[in-house]
Amino acid sequence: MSGNISVPRSLANDPEILLGDEPTGNLDSENSARIMALLSGIRSQRGLTIVLVTHEAEVARMGRRNVHMKDGRVVG
């Protein structure tokens, strides 16, 4: 996680919605947990809506709402 400035850069303009495309995709499990804890804290503190795309079931379970897609279509 050190050296990664994408999260702070994404928050610089105080957005209402933060979009994340596989934000933990290239990280080990420890750093994935750190990023998700960071995002959860930011969501709570700022009331920010965060939309994440992930293939990781553990990361998806951390969301309040999940939308599943298959073959380009929403399935649940």
N, CA, C and O atoms as a Tripos MOL2 file, in Angstrom:
@<TRIPOS>MOLECULE
protein
  304   303    76     0     0
PROTEIN
NO_CHARGES

@<TRIPOS>ATOM
      1 N           0.8210   -1.1870    0.0000 N.3       1 MET1
      2 CA          0.0000    0.0000    0.0000 C.3       1 MET1
      3 C           0.8640    1.2500    0.0000 C.2       1 MET1
      4 O           0.4260    2.2900   -0.4930 O.2       1 MET1
      5 N           2.0610    1.1840    0.5300 N.am      2 SER2
      6 CA          2.9050    2.3690    0.5560 C.3       2 SER2
      7 C           3.1790    2.8340   -0.8660 C.2       2 SER2
      8 O           3.4010    2.0270   -1.7690 O.2       2 SER2
      9 N           3.1590    4.1380   -1.0480 N.am      3 GLY3
     10 CA          3.3900    4.7000   -2.3640 C.3       3 GLY3
     11 C           2.1350    4.8080   -3.2090 C.2       3 GLY3
     12 O           2.1570    5.4520   -4.2580 O.2       3 GLY3
     13 N           1.0390    4.1930   -2.7790 N.am      4 ASN4
     14 CA         -0.2030    4.2360   -3.5450 C.3       4 ASN4
     15 C          -0.9520    5.5130   -3.1920 C.2       4 ASN4
     16 O          -1.4210    5.6710   -2.0650 O.2       4 ASN4
     17 N          -1.0610    6.4180   -4.1480 N.am      5 ILE5
     18 CA         -1.7430    7.6850   -3.8770 C.3       5 ILE5
     19 C          -3.0920    7.7790   -4.5750 C.2       5 ILE5
     20 O          -3.6960    8.8520   -4.6010 O.2       5 ILE5
     21 N          -3.5720    6.6880   -5.1350 N.am      6 SER6
     22 CA         -4.8240    6.7570   -5.8870 C.3       6 SER6
     23 C          -6.0200    7.0920   -5.0120 C.2       6 SER6
     24 O          -6.9000    7.8290   -5.4580 O.2       6 SER6
     25 N          -6.0940    6.5830   -3.7780 N.am      7 VAL7
     26 CA         -7.2370    6.8970   -2.9100 C.3       7 VAL7
     27 C          -7.2230    8.3760   -2.5320 C.2       7 VAL7
     28 O          -8.2370    9.0490   -2.7170 O.2       7 VAL7
     29 N          -6.1200    8.9100   -2.0100 N.am      8 PRO8
     30 CA         -6.1360   10.3490   -1.6840 C.3       8 PRO8
     31 C          -6.4090   11.2360   -2.8980 C.2       8 PRO8
     32 O          -7.1180   12.2360   -2.7900 O.2       8 PRO8
     33 N          -5.8510   10.8750   -4.0440 N.am      9 ARG9
     34 CA         -6.0790   11.6600   -5.2620 C.3       9 ARG9
     35 C          -7.5580   11.6400   -5.6460 C.2       9 ARG9
     36 O          -8.1060   12.6460   -6.0960 O.2       9 ARG9
     37 N          -8.1970   10.4840   -5.4640 N.am     10 SER10
     38 CA         -9.6170   10.3470   -5.7870 C.3      10 SER10
     39 C         -10.4960   11.2050   -4.8920 C.2      10 SER10
     40 O         -11.5960   11.5920   -5.2860 O.2      10 SER10
     41 N         -10.0200   11.5020   -3.6970 N.am     11 LEU11
     42 CA        -10.8040   12.2690   -2.7260 C.3      11 LEU11
     43 C         -10.4760   13.7590   -2.7240 C.2      11 LEU11
     44 O         -11.1240   14.5290   -2.0140 O.2      11 LEU11
     45 N          -9.4970   14.1700   -3.4930 N.am     12 ALA12
     46 CA         -9.0090   15.5460   -3.4610 C.3      12 ALA12
     47 C         -10.0820   16.5910   -3.7410 C.2      12 ALA12
     48 O         -10.0570   17.6710   -3.1500 O.2      12 ALA12
     49 N         -11.0160   16.2910   -4.6250 N.am     13 ASN13
     50 CA        -12.0580   17.2560   -4.9880 C.3      13 ASN13
     51 C         -13.3540   17.0460   -4.2210 C.2      13 ASN13
     52 O         -14.3970   17.5750   -4.6050 O.2      13 ASN13
     53 N         -13.2940   16.2680   -3.1260 N.am     14 ASP14
     54 CA        -14.4460   16.0120   -2.2620 C.3      14 ASP14
     55 C         -15.6610   15.5200   -3.0580 C.2      14 ASP14
     56 O         -16.7090   16.1670   -3.0460 O.2      14 ASP14
     57 N         -15.5280   14.3780   -3.7520 N.am     15 PRO15
     58 CA        -16.6370   13.8760   -4.5750 C.3      15 PRO15
     59 C         -17.7870   13.3450   -3.7210 C.2      15 PRO15
     60 O         -17.6030   13.0260   -2.5460 O.2      15 PRO15
     61 N         -18.9590   13.2550   -4.3160 N.am     16 GLU16
     62 CA        -20.1040   12.6430   -3.6460 C.3      16 GLU16
     63 C         -20.1270   11.1350   -3.8820 C.2      16 GLU16
     64 O         -20.6670   10.3760   -3.0780 O.2      16 GLU16
     65 N         -19.5290   10.7110   -5.0020 N.am     17 ILE17
     66 CA        -19.4700    9.2990   -5.3650 C.3      17 ILE17
     67 C         -18.0260    8.9470   -5.7120 C.2      17 ILE17
     68 O         -17.3520    9.6780   -6.4370 O.2      17 ILE17
     69 N         -17.5660    7.8220   -5.1870 N.am     18 LEU18
     70 CA        -16.2290    7.3190   -5.5000 C.3      18 LEU18
     71 C         -16.3900    5.9990   -6.2420 C.2      18 LEU18
     72 O         -17.0450    5.0840   -5.7440 O.2      18 LEU18
     73 N         -15.8010    5.8930   -7.4220 N.am     19 LEU19
     74 CA        -15.8660    4.6790   -8.2230 C.3      19 LEU19
     75 C         -14.5430    3.9400   -8.1100 C.2      19 LEU19
     76 O         -13.4770    4.5360   -8.2650 O.2      19 LEU19
     77 N         -14.6100    2.6370   -7.8380 N.am     20 GLY20
     78 CA        -13.4000    1.8330   -7.7130 C.3      20 GLY20
     79 C         -13.4780    0.5890   -8.5780 C.2      20 GLY20
     80 O         -14.3660   -0.2440   -8.3980 O.2      20 GLY20
     81 N         -12.5600    0.4630   -9.5060 N.am     21 ASP21
     82 CA        -12.5010   -0.7050  -10.3820 C.3      21 ASP21
     83 C         -11.4120   -1.6360   -9.8560 C.2      21 ASP21
     84 O         -10.2240   -1.3890  -10.0670 O.2      21 ASP21
     85 N         -11.8150   -2.7030   -9.1740 N.am     22 GLU22
     86 CA        -10.8910   -3.6720   -8.5860 C.3      22 GLU22
     87 C          -9.8410   -2.9750   -7.7040 C.2      22 GLU22
     88 O          -8.6430   -3.1370   -7.9370 O.2      22 GLU22
     89 N         -10.2740   -2.2060   -6.7020 N.am     23 PRO23
     90 CA         -9.3150   -1.4590   -5.8920 C.3      23 PRO23
     91 C          -8.3570   -2.3320   -5.0840 C.2      23 PRO23
     92 O          -7.3250   -1.8470   -4.6200 O.2      23 PRO23
     93 N          -8.6820   -3.6070   -4.9100 N.am     24 THR24
     94 CA         -7.8000   -4.5040   -4.1640 C.3      24 THR24
     95 C          -7.2510   -5.6200   -5.0460 C.2      24 THR24
     96 O          -6.6410   -6.5660   -4.5480 O.2      24 THR24
     97 N          -7.4650   -5.5110   -6.3350 N.am     25 GLY25
     98 CA         -7.1300   -6.5850   -7.2700 C.3      25 GLY25
     99 C          -5.6820   -7.0250   -7.2760 C.2      25 GLY25
    100 O          -5.4160   -8.2100   -7.4770 O.2      25 GLY25
    101 N          -4.7420   -6.1350   -7.0690 N.am     26 ASN26
    102 CA         -3.3250   -6.4890   -7.1310 C.3      26 ASN26
    103 C          -2.6630   -6.4860   -5.7640 C.2      26 ASN26
    104 O          -1.4390   -6.4000   -5.6620 O.2      26 ASN26
    105 N          -3.4680   -6.5790   -4.7130 N.am     27 LEU27
    106 CA         -2.9290   -6.4980   -3.3630 C.3      27 LEU27
    107 C          -3.0090   -7.8320   -2.6460 C.2      27 LEU27
    108 O          -3.8570   -8.6690   -2.9540 O.2      27 LEU27
    109 N          -2.1120   -8.0200   -1.6810 N.am     28 ASP28
    110 CA         -2.2120   -9.2050   -0.8370 C.3      28 ASP28
    111 C          -3.3650   -9.0080    0.1400 C.2      28 ASP28
    112 O          -3.9160   -7.9110    0.2330 O.2      28 ASP28
    113 N          -3.7310  -10.0530    0.8650 N.am     29 SER29
    114 CA         -4.9190   -9.9980    1.7240 C.3      29 SER29
    115 C          -4.8010   -8.9510    2.8290 C.2      29 SER29
    116 O          -5.7940   -8.3080    3.1700 O.2      29 SER29
    117 N          -3.6180   -8.7680    3.3900 N.am     30 GLU30
    118 CA         -3.4360   -7.7740    4.4520 C.3      30 GLU30
    119 C          -3.6780   -6.3580    3.9370 C.2      30 GLU30
    120 O          -4.3840   -5.5730    4.5700 O.2      30 GLU30
    121 N          -3.0980   -6.0410    2.8050 N.am     31 ASN31
    122 CA         -3.2820   -4.7000    2.2510 C.3      31 ASN31
    123 C          -4.6740   -4.5080    1.6760 C.2      31 ASN31
    124 O          -5.1900   -3.3900    1.6810 O.2      31 ASN31
    125 N          -5.2910   -5.5640    1.1840 N.am     32 SER32
    126 CA         -6.6850   -5.4830    0.7370 C.3      32 SER32
    127 C          -7.5790   -5.0860    1.9040 C.2      32 SER32
    128 O          -8.4460   -4.2230    1.7710 O.2      32 SER32
    129 N          -7.3580   -5.7270    3.0460 N.am     33 ALA33
    130 CA         -8.1440   -5.4060    4.2440 C.3      33 ALA33
    131 C          -7.9150   -3.9630    4.6670 C.2      33 ALA33
    132 O          -8.8490   -3.2890    5.1010 O.2      33 ALA33
    133 N          -6.6940   -3.4870    4.5440 N.am     34 ARG34
    134 CA         -6.3970   -2.0900    4.9010 C.3      34 ARG34
    135 C          -7.1310   -1.1100    3.9910 C.2      34 ARG34
    136 O          -7.7050   -0.1270    4.4590 O.2      34 ARG34
    137 N          -7.1090   -1.3820    2.7040 N.am     35 ILE35
    138 CA         -7.8020   -0.4960    1.7530 C.3      35 ILE35
    139 C          -9.3010   -0.5020    2.0200 C.2      35 ILE35
    140 O          -9.9360    0.5520    2.0030 O.2      35 ILE35
    141 N          -9.8700   -1.6730    2.2670 N.am     36 MET36
    142 CA        -11.3090   -1.7490    2.5230 C.3      36 MET36
    143 C         -11.6750   -1.0580    3.8340 C.2      36 MET36
    144 O         -12.7240   -0.4200    3.9190 O.2      36 MET36
    145 N         -10.8360   -1.1710    4.8450 N.am     37 ALA37
    146 CA        -11.0750   -0.4590    6.1060 C.3      37 ALA37
    147 C         -10.9910    1.0470    5.8850 C.2      37 ALA37
    148 O         -11.7880    1.8040    6.4400 O.2      37 ALA37
    149 N         -10.0360    1.4790    5.0820 N.am     38 LEU38
    150 CA         -9.8930    2.8930    4.7600 C.3      38 LEU38
    151 C         -11.1370    3.4030    4.0420 C.2      38 LEU38
    152 O         -11.6750    4.4520    4.3960 O.2      38 LEU38
    153 N         -11.5950    2.6650    3.0380 N.am     39 LEU39
    154 CA        -12.7850    3.0760    2.2910 C.3      39 LEU39
    155 C         -14.0240    3.0870    3.1760 C.2      39 LEU39
    156 O         -14.8660    3.9770    3.0590 O.2      39 LEU39
    157 N         -14.1350    2.1070    4.0530 N.am     40 SER40
    158 CA        -15.2690    2.0550    4.9730 C.3      40 SER40
    159 C         -15.2690    3.2670    5.9060 C.2      40 SER40
    160 O         -16.3160    3.8650    6.1540 O.2      40 SER40
    161 N         -14.1060    3.6210    6.4130 N.am     41 GLY41
    162 CA        -13.9960    4.7930    7.2790 C.3      41 GLY41
    163 C         -14.3390    6.0810    6.5540 C.2      41 GLY41
    164 O         -15.0220    6.9490    7.0980 O.2      41 GLY41
    165 N         -13.8650    6.1990    5.3310 N.am     42 ILE42
    166 CA        -14.1570    7.3900    4.5240 C.3      42 ILE42
    167 C         -15.6540    7.4770    4.2560 C.2      42 ILE42
    168 O         -16.2440    8.5550    4.3310 O.2      42 ILE42
    169 N         -16.2650    6.3360    3.9450 N.am     43 ARG43
    170 CA        -17.7090    6.3110    3.7010 C.3      43 ARG43
    171 C         -18.4670    6.7790    4.9290 C.2      43 ARG43
    172 O         -19.4020    7.5730    4.8240 O.2      43 ARG43
    173 N         -18.0700    6.2940    6.0760 N.am     44 SER44
    174 CA        -18.7500    6.6670    7.3210 C.3      44 SER44
    175 C         -18.5480    8.1430    7.6710 C.2      44 SER44
    176 O         -19.4970    8.8290    8.0500 O.2      44 SER44
    177 N         -17.3280    8.6220    7.5460 N.am     45 GLN45
    178 CA        -17.0030    9.9920    7.9290 C.3      45 GLN45
    179 C         -17.5890   11.0260    6.9930 C.2      45 GLN45
    180 O         -18.0620   12.0730    7.4350 O.2      45 GLN45
    181 N         -17.5630   10.7410    5.7110 N.am     46 ARG46
    182 CA        -17.9880   11.7310    4.7150 C.3      46 ARG46
    183 C         -19.3920   11.5050    4.1730 C.2      46 ARG46
    184 O         -19.9360   12.3720    3.4890 O.2      46 ARG46
    185 N         -19.9840   10.3560    4.4680 N.am     47 GLY47
    186 CA        -21.2820   10.0380    3.8860 C.3      47 GLY47
    187 C         -21.1670    9.8070    2.3940 C.2      47 GLY47
    188 O         -22.1100   10.0550    1.6430 O.2      47 GLY47
    189 N         -20.0210    9.3370    1.9740 N.am     48 LEU48
    190 CA        -19.6950    9.1500    0.5730 C.3      48 LEU48
    191 C         -20.3070    7.8600    0.0350 C.2      48 LEU48
    192 O         -20.2920    6.8360    0.7190 O.2      48 LEU48
    193 N         -20.8380    7.9000   -1.1680 N.am     49 THR49
    194 CA        -21.2910    6.6900   -1.8510 C.3      49 THR49
    195 C         -20.0920    6.1050   -2.5740 C.2      49 THR49
    196 O         -19.4060    6.7990   -3.3240 O.2      49 THR49
    197 N         -19.8450    4.8210   -2.3440 N.am     50 ILE50
    198 CA        -18.7160    4.1480   -2.9970 C.3      50 ILE50
    199 C         -19.2680    3.0050   -3.8340 C.2      50 ILE50
    200 O         -19.9970    2.1490   -3.3320 O.2      50 ILE50
    201 N         -18.9150    2.9980   -5.1110 N.am     51 VAL51
    202 CA        -19.3150    1.9370   -6.0270 C.3      51 VAL51
    203 C         -18.0390    1.1980   -6.4280 C.2      51 VAL51
    204 O         -17.1350    1.7740   -7.0330 O.2      51 VAL51
    205 N         -17.9860   -0.0970   -6.0760 N.am     52 LEU52
    206 CA        -16.8060   -0.8980   -6.3970 C.3      52 LEU52
    207 C         -17.1730   -2.0170   -7.3590 C.2      52 LEU52
    208 O         -18.2540   -2.6010   -7.2800 O.2      52 LEU52
    209 N         -16.2630   -2.2950   -8.2520 N.am     53 VAL53
    210 CA        -16.3570   -3.4610   -9.1110 C.3      53 VAL53
    211 C         -15.2750   -4.4170   -8.6310 C.2      53 VAL53
    212 O         -14.1090   -4.0360   -8.5240 O.2      53 VAL53
    213 N         -15.6560   -5.6520   -8.3430 N.am     54 THR54
    214 CA        -14.6720   -6.6220   -7.8690 C.3      54 THR54
    215 C         -15.0720   -8.0300   -8.2650 C.2      54 THR54
    216 O         -16.2490   -8.3270   -8.4680 O.2      54 THR54
    217 N         -14.0740   -8.8870   -8.3710 N.am     55 HIS55
    218 CA        -14.3000  -10.3160   -8.5670 C.3      55 HIS55
    219 C         -14.0610  -11.0580   -7.2570 C.2      55 HIS55
    220 O         -14.2420  -12.2740   -7.1950 O.2      55 HIS55
    221 N         -13.6610  -10.3490   -6.2190 N.am     56 GLU56
    222 CA        -13.3230  -10.9540   -4.9360 C.3      56 GLU56
    223 C         -14.5590  -11.0150   -4.0360 C.2      56 GLU56
    224 O         -15.0860   -9.9830   -3.6220 O.2      56 GLU56
    225 N         -15.0110  -12.2250   -3.7400 N.am     57 ALA57
    226 CA        -16.2190  -12.4170   -2.9280 C.3      57 ALA57
    227 C         -16.0800  -11.7840   -1.5500 C.2      57 ALA57
    228 O         -17.0400  -11.2140   -1.0310 O.2      57 ALA57
    229 N         -14.9000  -11.8770   -0.9550 N.am     58 GLU58
    230 CA        -14.6930  -11.3060    0.3830 C.3      58 GLU58
    231 C         -14.8540   -9.7820    0.3700 C.2      58 GLU58
    232 O         -15.4280   -9.2090    1.2960 O.2      58 GLU58
    233 N         -14.3590   -9.1470   -0.6510 N.am     59 VAL59
    234 CA        -14.5040   -7.6930   -0.7870 C.3      59 VAL59
    235 C         -15.9750   -7.3560   -1.0360 C.2      59 VAL59
    236 O         -16.5010   -6.4160   -0.4400 O.2      59 VAL59
    237 N         -16.6320   -8.0980   -1.8940 N.am     60 ALA60
    238 CA        -18.0440   -7.8400   -2.2080 C.3      60 ALA60
    239 C         -18.9250   -7.9530   -0.9680 C.2      60 ALA60
    240 O         -19.8730   -7.1840   -0.8100 O.2      60 ALA60
    241 N         -18.6190   -8.9050   -0.0880 N.am     61 ARG61
    242 CA        -19.4200   -9.0790    1.1280 C.3      61 ARG61
    243 C         -19.3490   -7.8690    2.0570 C.2      61 ARG61
    244 O         -20.2080   -7.7130    2.9250 O.2      61 ARG61
    245 N         -18.3680   -7.0300    1.8960 N.am     62 MET62
    246 CA        -18.2260   -5.8470    2.7370 C.3      62 MET62
    247 C         -19.1940   -4.7380    2.3390 C.2      62 MET62
    248 O         -19.3830   -3.7780    3.0860 O.2      62 MET62
    249 N         -19.7990   -4.8650    1.1830 N.am     63 GLY63
    250 CA        -20.7140   -3.8390    0.6960 C.3      63 GLY63
    251 C         -22.0790   -3.9180    1.3460 C.2      63 GLY63
    252 O         -22.5060   -4.9790    1.8030 O.2      63 GLY63
    253 N         -22.7520   -2.7960    1.3830 N.am     64 ARG64
    254 CA        -24.1240   -2.7520    1.8990 C.3      64 ARG64
    255 C         -25.1040   -3.3410    0.9040 C.2      64 ARG64
    256 O         -26.1100   -3.9410    1.2840 O.2      64 ARG64
    257 N         -24.8060   -3.1680   -0.3580 N.am     65 ARG65
    258 CA        -25.6860   -3.6530   -1.4270 C.3      65 ARG65
    259 C         -24.8090   -4.2320   -2.5260 C.2      65 ARG65
    260 O         -23.7930   -3.6450   -2.8960 O.2      65 ARG65
    261 N         -25.2070   -5.3820   -3.0400 N.am     66 ASN66
    262 CA        -24.4400   -6.0280   -4.1040 C.3      66 ASN66
    263 C         -25.3230   -6.2220   -5.3250 C.2      66 ASN66
    264 O         -26.4870   -6.6080   -5.2110 O.2      66 ASN66
    265 N         -24.7650   -5.9530   -6.4750 N.am     67 VAL67
    266 CA        -25.4240   -6.1990   -7.7500 C.3      67 VAL67
    267 C         -24.5090   -7.1550   -8.5050 C.2      67 VAL67
    268 O         -23.3310   -6.8660   -8.7160 O.2      67 VAL67
    269 N         -25.0520   -8.2750   -8.9020 N.am     68 HIS68
    270 CA        -24.2620   -9.2900   -9.5980 C.3      68 HIS68
    271 C         -24.5510   -9.2320  -11.0880 C.2      68 HIS68
    272 O         -25.6860   -9.0290  -11.5190 O.2      68 HIS68
    273 N         -23.4840   -9.4160  -11.8610 N.am     69 MET69
    274 CA        -23.6240   -9.4020  -13.3130 C.3      69 MET69
    275 C         -23.0560  -10.6870  -13.8840 C.2      69 MET69
    276 O         -22.0960  -11.2510  -13.3590 O.2      69 MET69
    277 N         -23.6630  -11.1350  -14.9620 N.am     70 LYS70
    278 CA        -23.1650  -12.2830  -15.7080 C.3      70 LYS70
    279 C         -23.4060  -12.0300  -17.1790 C.2      70 LYS70
    280 O         -24.5200  -11.7010  -17.5880 O.2      70 LYS70
    281 N         -22.3760  -12.1820  -17.9630 N.am     71 ASP71
    282 CA        -22.4700  -11.9740  -19.4150 C.3      71 ASP71
    283 C         -23.0300  -10.5890  -19.7470 C.2      71 ASP71
    284 O         -23.8060  -10.4330  -20.6900 O.2      71 ASP71
    285 N         -22.6310   -9.5960  -18.9680 N.am     72 GLY72
    286 CA        -23.0390   -8.2220  -19.2350 C.3      72 GLY72
    287 C         -24.4330   -7.8380  -18.7800 C.2      72 GLY72
    288 O         -24.9180   -6.7510  -19.0930 O.2      72 GLY72
    289 N         -25.0800   -8.7330  -18.0370 N.am     73 ARG73
    290 CA        -26.4480   -8.4610  -17.5670 C.3      73 ARG73
    291 C         -26.5300   -8.5950  -16.0570 C.2      73 ARG73
    292 O         -25.8450   -9.4200  -15.4530 O.2      73 ARG73
    293 N         -27.3850   -7.7660  -15.4530 N.am     74 VAL74
    294 CA        -27.6200   -7.8480  -14.0310 C.3      74 VAL74
    295 C         -28.4260   -9.1140  -13.7430 C.2      74 VAL74
    296 O         -29.4720   -9.3410  -14.3520 O.2      74 VAL74
    297 N         -27.9380   -9.9350  -12.8150 N.am     75 VAL75
    298 CA        -28.6070  -11.1940  -12.4870 C.3      75 VAL75
    299 C         -29.0740  -11.2570  -11.0370 C.2      75 VAL75
    300 O         -29.7290  -12.2260  -10.6550 O.2      75 VAL75
    301 N         -28.7700  -10.2910  -10.2480 N.am     76 GLY76
    302 CA        -29.2370  -10.3400   -8.8660 C.3      76 GLY76
    303 C         -28.6850   -9.2440   -8.0100 C.2      76 GLY76
    304 O         -28.9990   -9.1700   -6.8220 O.2      76 GLY76
@<TRIPOS>BOND
     1     1     2 1
     2     2     3 1
     3     3     4 2
     4     3     5 am
     5     5     6 1
     6     6     7 1
     7     7     8 2
     8     7     9 am
     9     9    10 1
    10    10    11 1
    11    11    12 2
    12    11    13 am
    13    13    14 1
    14    14    15 1
    15    15    16 2
    16    15    17 am
    17    17    18 1
    18    18    19 1
    19    19    20 2
    20    19    21 am
    21    21    22 1
    22    22    23 1
    23    23    24 2
    24    23    25 am
    25    25    26 1
    26    26    27 1
    27    27    28 2
    28    27    29 am
    29    29    30 1
    30    30    31 1
    31    31    32 2
    32    31    33 am
    33    33    34 1
    34    34    35 1
    35    35    36 2
    36    35    37 am
    37    37    38 1
    38    38    39 1
    39    39    40 2
    40    39    41 am
    41    41    42 1
    42    42    43 1
    43    43    44 2
    44    43    45 am
    45    45    46 1
    46    46    47 1
    47    47    48 2
    48    47    49 am
    49    49    50 1
    50    50    51 1
    51    51    52 2
    52    51    53 am
    53    53    54 1
    54    54    55 1
    55    55    56 2
    56    55    57 am
    57    57    58 1
    58    58    59 1
    59    59    60 2
    60    59    61 am
    61    61    62 1
    62    62    63 1
    63    63    64 2
    64    63    65 am
    65    65    66 1
    66    66    67 1
    67    67    68 2
    68    67    69 am
    69    69    70 1
    70    70    71 1
    71    71    72 2
    72    71    73 am
    73    73    74 1
    74    74    75 1
    75    75    76 2
    76    75    77 am
    77    77    78 1
    78    78    79 1
    79    79    80 2
    80    79    81 am
    81    81    82 1
    82    82    83 1
    83    83    84 2
    84    83    85 am
    85    85    86 1
    86    86    87 1
    87    87    88 2
    88    87    89 am
    89    89    90 1
    90    90    91 1
    91    91    92 2
    92    91    93 am
    93    93    94 1
    94    94    95 1
    95    95    96 2
    96    95    97 am
    97    97    98 1
    98    98    99 1
    99    99   100 2
   100    99   101 am
   101   101   102 1
   102   102   103 1
   103   103   104 2
   104   103   105 am
   105   105   106 1
   106   106   107 1
   107   107   108 2
   108   107   109 am
   109   109   110 1
   110   110   111 1
   111   111   112 2
   112   111   113 am
   113   113   114 1
   114   114   115 1
   115   115   116 2
   116   115   117 am
   117   117   118 1
   118   118   119 1
   119   119   120 2
   120   119   121 am
   121   121   122 1
   122   122   123 1
   123   123   124 2
   124   123   125 am
   125   125   126 1
   126   126   127 1
   127   127   128 2
   128   127   129 am
   129   129   130 1
   130   130   131 1
   131   131   132 2
   132   131   133 am
   133   133   134 1
   134   134   135 1
   135   135   136 2
   136   135   137 am
   137   137   138 1
   138   138   139 1
   139   139   140 2
   140   139   141 am
   141   141   142 1
   142   142   143 1
   143   143   144 2
   144   143   145 am
   145   145   146 1
   146   146   147 1
   147   147   148 2
   148   147   149 am
   149   149   150 1
   150   150   151 1
   151   151   152 2
   152   151   153 am
   153   153   154 1
   154   154   155 1
   155   155   156 2
   156   155   157 am
   157   157   158 1
   158   158   159 1
   159   159   160 2
   160   159   161 am
   161   161   162 1
   162   162   163 1
   163   163   164 2
   164   163   165 am
   165   165   166 1
   166   166   167 1
   167   167   168 2
   168   167   169 am
   169   169   170 1
   170   170   171 1
   171   171   172 2
   172   171   173 am
   173   173   174 1
   174   174   175 1
   175   175   176 2
   176   175   177 am
   177   177   178 1
   178   178   179 1
   179   179   180 2
   180   179   181 am
   181   181   182 1
   182   182   183 1
   183   183   184 2
   184   183   185 am
   185   185   186 1
   186   186   187 1
   187   187   188 2
   188   187   189 am
   189   189   190 1
   190   190   191 1
   191   191   192 2
   192   191   193 am
   193   193   194 1
   194   194   195 1
   195   195   196 2
   196   195   197 am
   197   197   198 1
   198   198   199 1
   199   199   200 2
   200   199   201 am
   201   201   202 1
   202   202   203 1
   203   203   204 2
   204   203   205 am
   205   205   206 1
   206   206   207 1
   207   207   208 2
   208   207   209 am
   209   209   210 1
   210   210   211 1
   211   211   212 2
   212   211   213 am
   213   213   214 1
   214   214   215 1
   215   215   216 2
   216   215   217 am
   217   217   218 1
   218   218   219 1
   219   219   220 2
   220   219   221 am
   221   221   222 1
   222   222   223 1
   223   223   224 2
   224   223   225 am
   225   225   226 1
   226   226   227 1
   227   227   228 2
   228   227   229 am
   229   229   230 1
   230   230   231 1
   231   231   232 2
   232   231   233 am
   233   233   234 1
   234   234   235 1
   235   235   236 2
   236   235   237 am
   237   237   238 1
   238   238   239 1
   239   239   240 2
   240   239   241 am
   241   241   242 1
   242   242   243 1
   243   243   244 2
   244   243   245 am
   245   245   246 1
   246   246   247 1
   247   247   248 2
   248   247   249 am
   249   249   250 1
   250   250   251 1
   251   251   252 2
   252   251   253 am
   253   253   254 1
   254   254   255 1
   255   255   256 2
   256   255   257 am
   257   257   258 1
   258   258   259 1
   259   259   260 2
   260   259   261 am
   261   261   262 1
   262   262   263 1
   263   263   264 2
   264   263   265 am
   265   265   266 1
   266   266   267 1
   267   267   268 2
   268   267   269 am
   269   269   270 1
   270   270   271 1
   271   271   272 2
   272   271   273 am
   273   273   274 1
   274   274   275 1
   275   275   276 2
   276   275   277 am
   277   277   278 1
   278   278   279 1
   279   279   280 2
   280   279   281 am
   281   281   282 1
   282   282   283 1
   283   283   284 2
   284   283   285 am
   285   285   286 1
   286   286   287 1
   287   287   288 2
   288   287   289 am
   289   289   290 1
   290   290   291 1
   291   291   292 2
   292   291   293 am
   293   293   294 1
   294   294   295 1
   295   295   296 2
   296   295   297 am
   297   297   298 1
   298   298   299 1
   299   299   300 2
   300   299   301 am
   301   301   302 1
   302   302   303 1
   303   303   304 2
@<TRIPOS>SUBSTRUCTURE
     1 MET1         2 RESIDUE 1 A MET
     2 SER2         6 RESIDUE 1 A SER
     3 GLY3        10 RESIDUE 1 A GLY
     4 ASN4        14 RESIDUE 1 A ASN
     5 ILE5        18 RESIDUE 1 A ILE
     6 SER6        22 RESIDUE 1 A SER
     7 VAL7        26 RESIDUE 1 A VAL
     8 PRO8        30 RESIDUE 1 A PRO
     9 ARG9        34 RESIDUE 1 A ARG
    10 SER10       38 RESIDUE 1 A SER
    11 LEU11       42 RESIDUE 1 A LEU
    12 ALA12       46 RESIDUE 1 A ALA
    13 ASN13       50 RESIDUE 1 A ASN
    14 ASP14       54 RESIDUE 1 A ASP
    15 PRO15       58 RESIDUE 1 A PRO
    16 GLU16       62 RESIDUE 1 A GLU
    17 ILE17       66 RESIDUE 1 A ILE
    18 LEU18       70 RESIDUE 1 A LEU
    19 LEU19       74 RESIDUE 1 A LEU
    20 GLY20       78 RESIDUE 1 A GLY
    21 ASP21       82 RESIDUE 1 A ASP
    22 GLU22       86 RESIDUE 1 A GLU
    23 PRO23       90 RESIDUE 1 A PRO
    24 THR24       94 RESIDUE 1 A THR
    25 GLY25       98 RESIDUE 1 A GLY
    26 ASN26      102 RESIDUE 1 A ASN
    27 LEU27      106 RESIDUE 1 A LEU
    28 ASP28      110 RESIDUE 1 A ASP
    29 SER29      114 RESIDUE 1 A SER
    30 GLU30      118 RESIDUE 1 A GLU
    31 ASN31      122 RESIDUE 1 A ASN
    32 SER32      126 RESIDUE 1 A SER
    33 ALA33      130 RESIDUE 1 A ALA
    34 ARG34      134 RESIDUE 1 A ARG
    35 ILE35      138 RESIDUE 1 A ILE
    36 MET36      142 RESIDUE 1 A MET
    37 ALA37      146 RESIDUE 1 A ALA
    38 LEU38      150 RESIDUE 1 A LEU
    39 LEU39      154 RESIDUE 1 A LEU
    40 SER40      158 RESIDUE 1 A SER
    41 GLY41      162 RESIDUE 1 A GLY
    42 ILE42      166 RESIDUE 1 A ILE
    43 ARG43      170 RESIDUE 1 A ARG
    44 SER44      174 RESIDUE 1 A SER
    45 GLN45      178 RESIDUE 1 A GLN
    46 ARG46      182 RESIDUE 1 A ARG
    47 GLY47      186 RESIDUE 1 A GLY
    48 LEU48      190 RESIDUE 1 A LEU
    49 THR49      194 RESIDUE 1 A THR
    50 ILE50      198 RESIDUE 1 A ILE
    51 VAL51      202 RESIDUE 1 A VAL
    52 LEU52      206 RESIDUE 1 A LEU
    53 VAL53      210 RESIDUE 1 A VAL
    54 THR54      214 RESIDUE 1 A THR
    55 HIS55      218 RESIDUE 1 A HIS
    56 GLU56      222 RESIDUE 1 A GLU
    57 ALA57      226 RESIDUE 1 A ALA
    58 GLU58      230 RESIDUE 1 A GLU
    59 VAL59      234 RESIDUE 1 A VAL
    60 ALA60      238 RESIDUE 1 A ALA
    61 ARG61      242 RESIDUE 1 A ARG
    62 MET62      246 RESIDUE 1 A MET
    63 GLY63      250 RESIDUE 1 A GLY
    64 ARG64      254 RESIDUE 1 A ARG
    65 ARG65      258 RESIDUE 1 A ARG
    66 ASN66      262 RESIDUE 1 A ASN
    67 VAL67      266 RESIDUE 1 A VAL
    68 HIS68      270 RESIDUE 1 A HIS
    69 MET69      274 RESIDUE 1 A MET
    70 LYS70      278 RESIDUE 1 A LYS
    71 ASP71      282 RESIDUE 1 A ASP
    72 GLY72      286 RESIDUE 1 A GLY
    73 ARG73      290 RESIDUE 1 A ARG
    74 VAL74      294 RESIDUE 1 A VAL
    75 VAL75      298 RESIDUE 1 A VAL
    76 GLY76      302 RESIDUE 1 A GLY
